[in-house]
Amino acid sequence: MNTTLQKASLQLDDYLDLLNLAINLGDTKWQKEIIRKLAYTYPAVPCKQPQ
């Protein structure tokens, strides 16, 4: 039997759902891990002020 492994790809909504779960569980270590992953995956971009 041939099986193919697929890498799971999480989207922003998935990370936010996991963060919400970690908050509800009170797991601060997991919260920090998710926030670090979010910051790495979705870096902040400075906003330009209109002139």
C-alpha positions as CSV (number, residue, x, y, z in Angstrom):
1,M,0.0,0.0,0.0
2,N,1.4,3.4,-1.0
3,T,0.8,6.2,1.5
4,T,1.8,9.8,1.1
5,L,2.6,12.0,4.0
6,Q,1.4,15.6,3.7
7,K,2.9,18.4,5.7
8,A,0.2,20.3,7.7
9,S,0.1,24.0,6.9
10,L,-1.5,26.2,9.5
11,Q,-3.1,29.5,8.5
12,L,-3.5,32.6,10.6
13,D,-7.0,31.6,11.7
14,D,-5.6,28.3,12.9
15,Y,-3.0,29.9,15.0
16,L,-5.5,32.3,16.5
17,D,-7.8,29.4,17.4
18,L,-4.9,27.6,19.1
19,L,-3.9,30.8,20.9
20,N,-7.5,31.2,22.1
21,L,-7.5,27.6,23.4
22,A,-4.2,28.1,25.2
23,I,-5.6,31.2,26.9
24,N,-8.7,29.3,27.9
25,L,-6.6,26.5,29.3
26,G,-4.3,29.0,31.1
27,D,-1.2,27.5,29.4
28,T,1.1,30.5,29.4
29,K,4.0,28.5,28.0
30,W,2.0,27.4,25.0
31,Q,0.6,30.9,24.5
32,K,4.2,32.3,24.3
33,E,5.2,29.6,21.8
34,I,2.2,30.3,19.6
35,I,2.8,34.1,19.8
36,R,6.5,33.6,18.8
37,K,5.4,31.4,15.9
38,L,2.9,34.1,14.8
39,A,5.5,36.8,15.0
40,Y,7.9,34.8,12.9
41,T,5.3,33.7,10.3
42,Y,3.5,37.1,10.1
43,P,6.1,39.8,10.9
44,A,4.7,43.3,11.7
45,V,5.0,45.8,8.9
46,P,5.2,49.5,9.8
47,C,2.3,51.5,8.6
48,K,2.9,54.7,6.6
49,Q,1.2,57.8,7.7
50,P,-0.7,59.7,5.0
51,Q,1.0,63.0,4.1
